[in-house]
């Protein structure tokens, strides 16, 4: 399990698995990305982070407030080739990102202003190991009617790990079999499914994918038995 203590102590070169050297970002690159993102901050209001994947059930950073919300203009997509964490270069899986179009229901986390830099540095260490996301300031509609500006990690389609083929039939076998130092790729998908169900959120793109991954795993277990 990815914990706060793990992240604080983690050496990004080794902690998540064997990452190709050309893809791995240095501490300096992550710091420059964070500084550039903060320099584009639209206003001085509270900084919110939008969680649409594992941040929903395992944020690890501290938050003053957590609220459900909807992001317009982006949808979940397993479009990121996963070669570390819950996959390997030899047997890659797929990780979640956001692509343009549609909408996404998720959680918004309001970061404490007095610990803003520390919490964001931890977030960058978690999300920007290879710089695969574009940290983007977006307008987020909270379920209670408020509209806030949130930091959202969307897919960079120019990144070498970006995959355009996200058909369930293509990615289900990858997710069903991939695993790494942080666990299995399938468990990530099932955790996402359970978290969305628990919070009464709907994401139609997951239904078919989850079923196909379960079917593949049942078939494998049957053959193994």
C-alpha positions as CSV (number, residue, x, y, z in Angstrom):
1,X,0.0,0.0,0.0
2,X,1.2,3.4,-0.9
3,X,1.5,5.3,2.4
4,X,2.6,8.8,3.3
5,X,5.7,7.4,5.1
6,X,6.6,5.3,2.0
7,X,6.4,8.4,-0.2
8,X,8.4,10.6,2.1
9,X,11.2,8.1,2.1
10,X,10.9,6.7,-1.4
11,X,13.7,6.9,-3.9
12,X,11.8,7.3,-7.2
13,X,14.5,5.3,-9.0
14,X,13.8,2.1,-7.1
15,X,10.6,2.4,-5.0
16,X,8.1,2.0,-7.8
17,X,10.0,-0.7,-9.8
18,X,12.4,-0.5,-12.7
19,X,11.7,2.7,-14.6
20,X,13.5,3.4,-17.8
21,X,16.1,6.1,-17.1
22,X,15.0,8.3,-20.0
23,X,11.5,8.5,-18.6
24,X,12.4,9.1,-14.9
25,X,12.1,12.7,-13.8
26,X,14.7,14.2,-11.5
27,X,13.9,16.0,-8.2
28,X,14.8,19.2,-10.0
29,X,12.4,18.5,-12.9
30,X,9.5,17.8,-10.4
31,X,10.4,21.0,-8.5
32,X,10.4,23.0,-11.7
33,X,7.0,21.5,-12.8
34,X,5.5,22.3,-9.4
35,X,6.8,25.9,-9.4
36,X,5.5,26.4,-13.0
37,X,2.1,25.1,-12.0
38,X,1.9,27.4,-9.0
39,X,2.9,30.3,-11.0
40,X,-0.1,29.7,-13.2
41,X,-2.5,29.6,-10.2
42,X,-5.5,31.6,-11.2
43,X,-6.1,33.2,-7.9
44,X,-5.1,33.1,-4.2
45,X,-8.1,31.1,-3.1
46,X,-7.7,27.7,-1.4
47,X,-5.9,25.0,-3.5
48,X,-8.1,22.0,-4.2
49,X,-6.9,18.7,-5.7
50,X,-9.3,16.6,-7.8
51,X,-9.0,12.9,-7.2
52,X,-10.5,10.5,-9.7
53,X,-8.4,7.4,-9.1
54,X,-6.4,6.1,-6.1
55,X,-6.4,9.6,-4.6
56,X,-10.1,8.9,-3.8
57,X,-9.4,6.0,-1.5
58,X,-5.7,6.6,-0.6
59,X,-4.9,10.3,-0.8
60,X,-1.9,10.2,1.7
61,X,-1.8,14.1,1.8
62,X,-3.6,16.1,4.5
63,X,-6.7,18.0,3.6
64,X,-8.9,20.6,5.5
65,X,-12.0,19.5,3.6
66,X,-13.1,16.7,1.3
67,X,-16.1,17.1,-1.0
68,X,-17.6,15.3,-3.9
69,X,-17.6,17.1,-7.2
70,X,-17.9,16.8,-11.0
71,X,-15.3,17.8,-13.6
72,X,-16.8,18.8,-16.9
73,X,-14.9,18.3,-20.1
74,X,-12.8,15.3,-19.1
75,X,-13.4,11.5,-18.7
76,X,-11.5,8.6,-17.1
77,X,-9.4,6.6,-19.5
78,X,-6.8,3.8,-19.0
79,X,-4.6,5.3,-21.6
80,X,-1.3,5.3,-19.7
81,X,1.0,2.3,-20.2
82,X,2.0,1.0,-16.8
83,X,5.6,-0.2,-16.5
84,X,6.2,0.4,-12.8
85,X,4.1,0.4,-9.6
86,X,1.5,-2.1,-10.6
87,X,3.1,-3.3,-13.8
88,X,6.6,-3.9,-15.3
89,X,8.2,-3.2,-18.6
90,X,8.1,-6.9,-19.5
91,X,4.4,-7.2,-18.6
92,X,2.9,-3.7,-18.7
93,X,-0.5,-2.8,-17.4
94,X,-2.6,0.3,-17.8
95,X,-3.0,3.2,-15.4
96,X,-5.8,5.7,-15.2
97,X,-5.6,9.3,-16.6
98,X,-8.1,11.9,-17.9
99,X,-8.8,12.5,-21.6
100,X,-10.8,15.3,-23.1
101,X,-14.6,15.0,-23.4
102,X,-17.4,14.0,-21.2
103,X,-17.4,14.4,-17.4
104,X,-15.9,12.8,-14.3
105,X,-17.3,12.4,-10.8
106,X,-14.7,12.4,-8.1
107,X,-13.4,13.9,-4.9
108,X,-12.0,17.3,-4.2
109,X,-9.5,17.8,-1.5
110,X,-8.8,21.3,0.0
111,X,-5.2,21.5,1.0
112,X,-4.1,23.4,4.2
113,X,-2.6,26.7,3.2
114,X,0.1,26.5,5.9
115,X,1.3,23.1,4.5
116,X,0.7,23.8,0.8
117,X,4.2,23.4,-0.5
118,X,4.9,20.3,1.6
119,X,1.7,18.5,0.5
120,X,2.2,19.5,-3.2
121,X,5.8,18.2,-3.2
122,X,4.5,14.9,-1.9
123,X,1.8,14.8,-4.6
124,X,4.3,15.6,-7.3
125,X,6.5,12.7,-6.0
126,X,3.6,10.4,-6.4
127,X,2.0,11.5,-9.7
128,X,5.0,13.0,-11.7
129,X,7.6,10.2,-11.5
130,X,7.8,10.2,-15.3
131,X,6.0,13.6,-15.9
132,X,3.2,11.8,-17.7
133,X,0.5,14.1,-16.5
134,X,-0.2,17.8,-17.3
135,X,-1.2,19.5,-14.0
136,X,-4.0,21.7,-15.0
137,X,-6.2,24.3,-13.2
138,X,-9.8,23.5,-13.8
139,X,-13.2,24.8,-12.7
140,X,-14.8,22.1,-10.5
141,X,-18.5,21.9,-9.5
142,X,-18.9,20.6,-6.0
143,X,-22.1,18.6,-5.1
144,X,-23.1,21.3,-2.6
145,X,-23.3,23.9,-5.3
146,X,-19.9,25.6,-4.8
147,X,-17.6,26.1,-7.8
148,X,-13.9,25.9,-7.0
149,X,-10.6,26.0,-8.9
150,X,-9.0,22.6,-8.6
151,X,-5.6,21.1,-9.7
152,X,-6.3,18.2,-12.0
153,X,-3.7,15.7,-13.4
154,X,-4.7,15.0,-17.0
155,X,-2.9,12.8,-19.5
156,X,-0.1,14.3,-21.6
157,X,-0.8,12.8,-25.1
158,X,2.8,13.6,-26.1
159,X,4.2,11.3,-23.4
160,X,6.0,8.1,-24.6
161,X,3.8,6.0,-22.3
162,X,0.5,7.4,-23.7
163,X,-1.6,4.7,-25.4
164,X,-4.4,5.7,-27.8
165,X,-6.1,2.2,-27.9
166,X,-8.3,2.1,-24.8
167,X,-10.9,-0.5,-26.0
168,X,-11.8,-2.9,-23.2
169,X,-10.9,-5.9,-25.2
170,X,-7.4,-4.5,-25.7
171,X,-6.7,-3.4,-22.1
172,X,-8.6,-6.0,-20.1
173,X,-5.9,-8.7,-20.6
174,X,-3.2,-6.3,-19.7
175,X,-4.9,-5.2,-16.5
176,X,-5.8,-8.8,-15.6
177,X,-2.2,-10.0,-15.6
178,X,0.0,-7.0,-14.7
179,X,1.5,-6.5,-11.2
180,X,4.4,-4.8,-9.6
181,X,5.8,-3.6,-6.2
182,X,2.6,-1.7,-5.3
183,X,0.3,-4.7,-6.1
184,X,-1.7,-5.9,-9.0
185,X,-3.2,-3.7,-11.8
186,X,-6.6,-5.5,-11.4
187,X,-6.8,-4.7,-7.7
188,X,-6.4,-1.0,-8.6
189,X,-9.4,-1.3,-11.0
190,X,-11.5,-3.2,-8.5
191,X,-10.6,-0.6,-5.8
192,X,-11.8,2.1,-8.1
193,X,-15.1,0.3,-8.9
194,X,-15.7,-0.2,-5.1
195,X,-15.0,3.4,-4.3
196,X,-17.3,4.7,-6.9
197,X,-20.1,2.3,-5.8
198,X,-19.5,3.3,-2.1
199,X,-19.9,7.0,-3.0
200,X,-22.9,6.5,-5.3
201,X,-20.9,7.6,-8.4
202,X,-21.3,6.3,-11.9
203,X,-18.7,5.7,-14.6
204,X,-20.2,3.7,-17.5
205,X,-16.8,3.2,-19.2
206,X,-15.7,1.0,-16.3
207,X,-18.5,-1.5,-16.3
208,X,-17.5,-3.5,-19.3
209,X,-13.8,-3.3,-18.5
210,X,-14.3,-4.6,-14.9
211,X,-16.4,-7.5,-16.2
212,X,-13.9,-8.5,-18.8
213,X,-11.0,-8.4,-16.3
214,X,-13.0,-10.6,-13.9
215,X,-13.9,-13.0,-16.7
216,X,-10.2,-13.4,-17.7
217,X,-9.1,-13.9,-14.1
218,X,-11.8,-16.6,-13.6
219,X,-10.7,-18.3,-16.7
220,X,-7.1,-18.3,-15.6
221,X,-8.0,-19.6,-12.1
222,X,-10.1,-22.3,-13.8
223,X,-7.2,-23.4,-16.0
224,X,-4.8,-23.3,-13.1
225,X,-7.1,-25.4,-11.0
